[in-house]
Amino acid sequence: MDRLNFADKPLGCPRAANRTRSSMEGRVLAIRKRLQERSDLGEYGAQAIRREMTRLGIKRAPSVRTIGRILLRRGVLDGRQRVRRPPPPPGWYLPDVAAGKAELDSFDIVEGLVVRGSSGRRGTGSKTGTRPVGIEVLNGVSLHGGLVASWPHAGTVTAKSTMASLLAHWRPFGLPAYVQFDNDRIFAGAHARADTFGRVIRLCLSLGVTPVFAPPRETGFQAAVENYNGRWQAKVWARFEHDALASVLRRSARFVAAARLRSAARIEAAPPRRPIPKGWAVDLQTLRGRVIFLRRGDANGRVSLLGHTFDVDRNWAGRLVRAEVDLDNKRVRFHALRRREPSWQPLLKTHPYRPPTWTFTE
C-alpha cells in the first residue's frame, strides 16, 4: 500500500459504504415489475416487494424503508418528481470500453492562443517591436488510464502534424483499441465530398485502431479531453507569461511529465495497450477495419454521415445511435444508444455501404 499513489483520486468514498448494491437494486426493480404485471393481488409497493423477496428466500433482503428509497431513487414511483439516475459508466457507448476491457484515447485542439513573439523589425519602419505568434495545442488523454499528452504548435494544427503527434505518442506507450475525435475536418477529413476519409482516419485504420467521432454539438462525449484542456490552460497557459513558443513547450512538457507521474498507478491499471507492429509502414491507400460515428437521428429517424442519409428507425427519431462503418464487409450497422439503459444497445438497421475506391492524394 505504501507504493500506491491516490493523489489523483477525489477525497472521500465515491459510494456510501452502507448503500445497497446495484445488483440488489436491480433485483428489487425486477420483482416490482413482475408483481405489477402478474400479481393476483395487484400490489407492487415496498411491502409487497419485501414479502416476495422473503418468499423467494433472498438473503440479506433490504428492509421496507430501504426498498422505498430504492424505488424513489430509481424514479419508478407513481408520483411525479425529479429523478437522479446513476450516470452511465465511462465510454458507455462502446461495450468493451465500458467494461474496462479496452482503452480509448480522446484528442482535441485548443485554439486562439497568442504569444508576443520575438523582437524584430515590422515592415520597413524603423521601430522595433514584437510579432504576435498564434498558438494551437493538440491535447490528448486516455479514458481509463488518464495518460495525457500535449503538443503546442506555432500557427495551426494540421492533419499531417496530428499524424506525427499520434505516432510520437503511441510509439512509447502503445496503441489503444479506440481513438476519439470531434468532427473537425483535421480529424475527419474534408466535408465537401461524400465518402471522405482523411489522413488521420487512414492512419488509425492502418494501425488497427478504431476511430470514433462524437456527435456534433453535444457535450459529454469529449468530457475527458475537454477537462484536460481546461487543466492545461489553467496550469500552463494562464499561470505563466510566455513570450515565445519555446517557453510554452518547456512549461507544457514539465506539466505533462508531472501529470503522468501523479497518474502512474492509474495508467498501469488501465486496459493493456498493444505495441505498433514491427516493420509497420504508413499506408493511407488501403481502407480496412471499422469507423464509428455517434449520431442523433432526425425527426423521421434518419441519420446522416459521410455525405449520405440512411433510414434507421422511425420509432427512434431524435435519439442517439452508434453507426459502425464496416469497411471489410461493406456494411453500416446502426445500434440504439440510451444513457438511461447503457447496456441496452440493440441493432436497429443494417445498410450496404460501398467504400471509396479512388486514390488518396498524399
C-alpha positions as CSV (number, residue, x, y, z in Angstrom):
1,M,0.0,0.0,0.0
2,D,2.9,2.4,0.6
3,R,3.7,2.3,-3.1
4,L,0.2,3.4,-4.3
5,N,-0.5,7.0,-5.2
6,F,-4.0,8.2,-4.7
7,A,-3.3,11.8,-5.3
8,D,-5.4,12.0,-8.5
9,K,-8.5,10.4,-6.7
10,P,-11.3,12.5,-5.3
11,L,-11.5,12.8,-1.5
12,G,-14.0,10.6,0.3
13,C,-15.7,7.5,-0.8
14,P,-17.3,7.5,-4.2
15,R,-20.2,5.4,-2.9
16,A,-21.6,5.3,0.6
17,A,-20.4,2.2,2.5
18,N,-23.9,1.3,3.6
19,R,-25.6,1.8,0.3
20,T,-27.4,-1.1,-1.3
21,R,-25.5,-2.9,-4.1
22,S,-26.6,-2.1,-7.6
23,S,-27.3,-5.7,-8.3
24,M,-29.8,-5.8,-5.3
25,E,-31.4,-2.6,-6.6
26,G,-31.8,-4.2,-10.0
27,R,-33.4,-7.2,-8.4
28,V,-35.9,-5.0,-6.4
29,L,-36.9,-3.3,-9.7
30,A,-37.3,-6.6,-11.5
31,I,-39.6,-8.0,-8.7
32,R,-41.7,-4.8,-8.7
33,K,-42.1,-5.1,-12.5
34,R,-43.2,-8.8,-12.2
35,L,-45.6,-8.1,-9.4
36,Q,-47.1,-5.1,-11.3
37,E,-47.7,-7.3,-14.4
38,R,-48.6,-10.7,-12.8
39,S,-49.6,-10.3,-9.2
40,D,-53.1,-11.6,-8.5
41,L,-53.4,-9.2,-5.6
42,G,-52.3,-6.3,-7.7
43,E,-49.9,-4.9,-5.1
44,Y,-46.3,-3.9,-6.0
45,G,-45.3,-1.5,-3.3
46,A,-42.4,-1.7,-0.9
47,Q,-44.2,-4.1,1.5
48,A,-45.3,-6.4,-1.3
49,I,-41.7,-6.5,-2.7
50,R,-40.4,-7.3,0.7
51,R,-42.9,-10.1,1.1
52,E,-42.0,-11.5,-2.3
53,M,-38.2,-11.4,-1.5
54,T,-38.9,-13.2,1.8
55,R,-40.9,-15.9,-0.1
56,L,-38.1,-16.3,-2.6
57,G,-35.6,-16.8,0.2
58,I,-33.3,-13.9,-0.8
59,K,-30.6,-13.5,1.7
60,R,-30.0,-10.0,3.2
61,A,-33.1,-8.6,1.6
62,P,-33.5,-4.8,2.2
63,S,-36.0,-3.5,4.7
64,V,-39.3,-2.0,3.6
65,R,-37.9,1.6,4.1
66,T,-34.8,0.8,2.1
67,I,-36.9,-0.7,-0.7
68,G,-39.0,2.5,-0.7
69,R,-35.8,4.6,-1.0
70,I,-34.6,2.4,-3.9
71,L,-37.9,2.9,-5.7
72,L,-37.8,6.7,-5.1
73,R,-34.1,6.9,-6.3
74,R,-34.8,4.9,-9.5
75,G,-37.9,7.0,-10.3
76,V,-40.4,4.2,-10.5
77,L,-43.0,5.5,-8.1
78,D,-46.3,6.7,-9.3
79,G,-45.8,10.2,-8.1
80,R,-44.0,12.6,-10.4
81,Q,-40.8,14.2,-9.1
82,R,-37.3,14.7,-10.1
83,V,-35.3,11.6,-10.6
84,R,-31.5,11.5,-10.1
85,R,-30.4,8.4,-12.1
86,P,-26.9,7.0,-11.7
87,P,-24.6,8.1,-14.6
88,P,-23.6,5.6,-17.2
89,P,-20.0,4.2,-16.9
90,P,-17.2,6.0,-18.8
91,G,-17.3,5.1,-22.5
92,W,-20.7,3.5,-22.1
93,Y,-21.5,3.8,-25.9
94,L,-18.7,1.2,-26.6
95,P,-19.4,-2.0,-24.7
96,D,-15.8,-3.2,-24.3
97,V,-14.6,0.2,-23.2
98,A,-17.4,0.5,-20.6
99,A,-16.5,-3.0,-19.3
100,G,-12.9,-1.9,-18.8
101,K,-11.5,-4.3,-21.4
102,A,-10.4,-1.7,-24.0
103,E,-8.7,1.7,-23.8
104,L,-9.9,4.9,-25.6
105,D,-7.7,7.9,-26.3
106,S,-9.5,11.3,-26.9
107,F,-7.9,14.2,-28.7
108,D,-8.9,17.8,-29.2
109,I,-7.4,21.2,-30.2
110,V,-7.1,24.3,-28.1
111,E,-7.3,27.4,-30.4
112,G,-7.0,31.1,-30.1
113,L,-3.8,31.4,-28.0
114,V,-1.3,34.2,-28.8
115,V,2.2,35.0,-27.5
116,R,4.2,38.2,-28.0
117,G,6.9,36.6,-30.2
118,S,10.5,37.6,-30.6
119,S,11.9,41.0,-31.3
120,G,12.3,42.1,-34.9
121,R,11.5,44.9,-37.4
122,R,7.9,45.2,-38.6
123,G,7.6,46.1,-42.2
124,T,10.0,48.7,-43.4
125,G,9.7,51.0,-40.5
126,S,12.5,51.8,-38.1
127,K,10.7,50.9,-34.9
128,T,11.5,47.6,-33.3
129,G,8.6,45.5,-31.9
130,T,7.4,42.0,-31.4
131,R,5.3,40.0,-33.8
132,P,2.4,38.1,-32.1
133,V,2.5,34.4,-32.7
134,G,-0.6,32.3,-32.8
135,I,-0.5,29.1,-30.8
136,E,-2.7,26.0,-31.1
137,V,-2.4,22.9,-28.9
138,L,-3.3,19.3,-29.6
139,N,-4.2,17.7,-26.4
140,G,-5.0,14.0,-25.6
141,V,-6.0,11.9,-22.7
142,S,-6.8,8.2,-22.2
143,L,-10.2,7.4,-20.7
144,H,-9.3,4.7,-18.1
145,G,-5.6,5.5,-17.5
146,G,-5.6,9.3,-17.6
147,L,-2.5,9.2,-19.8
148,V,-2.1,12.8,-21.0
149,A,-0.2,14.4,-23.9
150,S,0.1,17.9,-25.3
151,W,1.7,19.3,-28.5
152,P,1.8,23.1,-28.8
153,H,2.2,24.3,-32.4
154,A,3.1,27.7,-33.9
155,G,0.2,28.5,-36.3
156,T,-2.5,25.9,-36.8
157,V,-2.6,22.2,-36.1
158,T,-2.8,20.3,-39.4
159,A,-3.7,16.7,-40.3
160,K,0.0,16.0,-41.0
161,S,1.1,17.4,-37.7
162,T,-1.6,15.4,-35.9
163,M,-0.4,12.2,-37.6
164,A,3.1,12.9,-36.4
165,S,1.9,13.7,-32.8
166,L,-0.2,10.5,-32.6
167,L,2.7,8.3,-33.8
168,A,5.1,10.1,-31.3
169,H,2.6,9.3,-28.5
170,W,1.7,5.7,-29.4
171,R,5.3,4.5,-30.1
172,P,6.4,4.6,-26.5
173,F,3.0,3.9,-24.8
174,G,1.3,1.6,-27.3
175,L,-1.9,1.6,-29.3
176,P,-5.4,1.9,-27.7
177,A,-8.3,0.0,-29.1
178,Y,-10.2,3.2,-29.9
179,V,-9.3,6.8,-30.6
180,Q,-12.0,9.5,-30.4
181,F,-12.2,12.9,-32.0
182,D,-14.7,15.7,-32.7
183,N,-15.9,16.3,-36.3
184,D,-13.2,18.9,-37.2
185,R,-12.0,18.4,-40.8
186,I,-8.5,18.0,-39.5
187,F,-9.5,14.7,-37.9
188,A,-12.4,13.6,-40.1
189,G,-11.3,14.9,-43.5
190,A,-12.9,17.4,-45.8
191,H,-16.7,17.6,-45.6
192,A,-17.2,18.9,-49.2
193,R,-17.2,15.5,-50.7
194,A,-19.1,12.3,-49.7
195,D,-17.2,9.2,-48.6
196,T,-14.1,11.2,-47.5
197,F,-11.8,9.5,-45.1
198,G,-9.0,11.9,-44.1
199,R,-5.3,11.3,-43.2
200,V,-5.9,10.8,-39.5
201,I,-8.6,8.2,-40.1
202,R,-6.5,6.3,-42.6
203,L,-3.5,6.4,-40.2
204,C,-5.6,4.9,-37.4
205,L,-7.1,2.2,-39.7
206,S,-3.6,1.2,-40.9
207,L,-2.6,0.7,-37.2
208,G,-5.7,-1.3,-36.4
209,V,-7.1,1.5,-34.1
210,T,-10.9,2.2,-34.5
211,P,-11.7,5.9,-34.9
212,V,-14.7,7.2,-33.1
213,F,-16.4,10.5,-33.8
214,A,-18.5,12.3,-31.2
215,P,-22.0,13.6,-32.0
216,P,-21.9,17.2,-33.4
217,R,-22.8,20.0,-31.0
218,E,-23.3,17.6,-28.0
219,T,-21.4,17.7,-24.7
220,G,-20.3,14.9,-22.6
221,F,-18.7,12.5,-25.1
222,Q,-15.5,14.5,-25.1
223,A,-15.7,15.4,-21.4
224,A,-12.3,13.8,-20.5
225,V,-10.3,15.7,-23.0
226,E,-12.3,18.9,-22.5
227,N,-11.5,18.7,-18.8
228,Y,-7.8,18.3,-19.6
229,N,-8.0,21.3,-22.0
230,G,-9.1,23.3,-19.1
231,R,-6.4,22.0,-16.8
232,W,-3.7,22.7,-19.4
233,Q,-4.9,26.2,-19.9
234,A,-5.1,26.9,-16.2
235,K,-1.8,25.3,-15.2
236,V,0.4,26.1,-18.2
237,W,-1.1,28.9,-20.2
238,A,-2.7,31.2,-17.7
239,R,-0.3,30.6,-14.9
240,F,2.8,31.9,-16.6
241,E,3.7,34.7,-19.1
242,H,5.0,33.4,-22.4
243,D,7.0,35.4,-24.9
244,A,7.7,32.6,-27.4
245,L,6.7,29.1,-28.4
246,A,9.8,27.7,-26.7
247,S,8.5,28.9,-23.3
248,V,5.1,27.2,-23.9
249,L,6.9,24.0,-25.0
250,R,9.0,23.9,-21.8
251,R,6.2,24.6,-19.4
252,S,3.9,22.1,-21.2
253,A,6.4,19.3,-21.2
254,R,7.0,19.8,-17.4
255,F,3.3,19.8,-16.7
256,V,2.7,16.6,-18.8
257,A,5.5,14.8,-17.1
258,A,4.2,15.8,-13.6
259,A,0.6,14.7,-14.6
260,R,1.8,11.3,-15.8
261,L,3.8,10.8,-12.7
262,R,0.8,11.6,-10.5
263,S,-1.4,9.2,-12.5
264,A,1.3,6.4,-12.8
265,A,-0.7,3.9,-10.7
266,R,-3.9,4.6,-12.7
267,I,-2.0,4.3,-16.0
268,E,-0.6,0.9,-15.0
269,A,-4.0,-0.4,-14.0
270,A,-5.6,0.7,-17.3
271,P,-6.5,-1.9,-20.0
272,P,-3.4,-3.1,-21.9
273,R,-2.2,-1.2,-25.0
274,R,-0.6,-3.2,-27.8
275,P,2.7,-2.1,-29.5
276,I,3.0,-0.8,-33.0
277,P,3.7,-3.9,-35.2
278,K,7.3,-4.4,-36.2
279,G,8.0,-3.4,-39.8
280,W,4.8,-1.3,-39.9
281,A,4.7,1.4,-42.6
282,V,2.2,4.1,-43.2
283,D,-0.5,3.0,-45.7
284,L,-3.0,5.7,-46.5
285,Q,-4.5,4.0,-49.5
286,T,-6.0,0.8,-48.0
287,L,-9.2,1.1,-46.0
288,R,-9.7,-1.8,-43.6
289,G,-11.4,-2.1,-40.3
290,R,-14.2,0.0,-38.7
291,V,-15.0,3.7,-38.3
292,I,-17.6,4.6,-35.7
293,F,-19.8,7.7,-35.8
294,L,-22.1,8.7,-32.9
295,R,-25.0,10.5,-34.3
296,R,-28.5,11.6,-33.4
297,G,-31.4,10.8,-35.8
298,D,-33.7,13.5,-37.2
299,A,-37.4,13.8,-36.7
300,N,-38.0,11.0,-39.3
301,G,-35.5,8.6,-37.8
302,R,-32.8,9.2,-40.4
303,V,-29.1,9.5,-39.7
304,S,-26.6,11.5,-41.9
305,L,-22.9,10.6,-42.1
306,L,-20.2,10.5,-44.8
307,G,-22.4,12.6,-47.0
308,H,-25.2,10.1,-47.1
309,T,-28.6,9.9,-45.3
310,F,-29.7,6.5,-44.0
311,D,-33.2,5.4,-42.9
312,V,-32.8,3.9,-39.5
313,D,-36.0,3.7,-37.4
314,R,-39.0,6.0,-37.2
315,N,-39.6,4.8,-33.6
316,W,-36.0,6.0,-32.7
317,A,-36.4,9.6,-34.0
318,G,-34.3,12.2,-32.4
319,R,-32.3,9.7,-30.4
320,L,-28.7,8.6,-30.3
321,V,-27.3,5.8,-32.4
322,R,-23.9,4.2,-32.9
323,A,-23.1,3.9,-36.6
324,E,-20.4,1.3,-37.3
325,V,-19.0,1.6,-40.8
326,D,-17.6,-1.9,-41.6
327,L,-15.1,-1.3,-44.4
328,D,-14.2,-5.0,-44.8
329,N,-17.8,-6.3,-45.1
330,K,-19.1,-3.1,-46.8
331,R,-21.9,-2.6,-44.2
332,V,-23.1,0.2,-41.9
333,R,-24.8,-1.1,-38.7
334,F,-26.9,1.2,-36.6
335,H,-27.2,0.5,-32.8
336,A,-29.6,2.3,-30.5
337,L,-28.0,4.2,-27.6
338,R,-29.7,5.3,-24.4
339,R,-28.0,6.8,-21.4
340,R,-30.7,5.5,-19.0
341,E,-30.0,2.0,-20.1
342,P,-26.4,2.0,-21.2
343,S,-26.1,-1.8,-21.6
344,W,-29.1,-2.0,-23.9
345,Q,-27.8,-1.4,-27.4
346,P,-29.9,-3.3,-29.9
347,L,-29.2,-3.4,-33.7
348,L,-31.7,-1.2,-35.4
349,K,-30.8,-1.4,-39.1
350,T,-28.1,-2.5,-41.4
351,H,-27.4,-0.8,-44.8
352,P,-24.9,-1.7,-47.5
353,Y,-22.1,0.7,-48.0
354,R,-19.5,1.0,-50.8
355,P,-16.2,2.4,-49.6
356,P,-14.4,4.9,-51.9
357,T,-12.1,3.4,-54.5
358,W,-10.3,6.5,-55.7
359,T,-6.6,7.0,-54.9
360,F,-5.9,9.1,-51.9
361,T,-3.7,12.1,-52.6
362,E,-0.8,12.0,-50.1
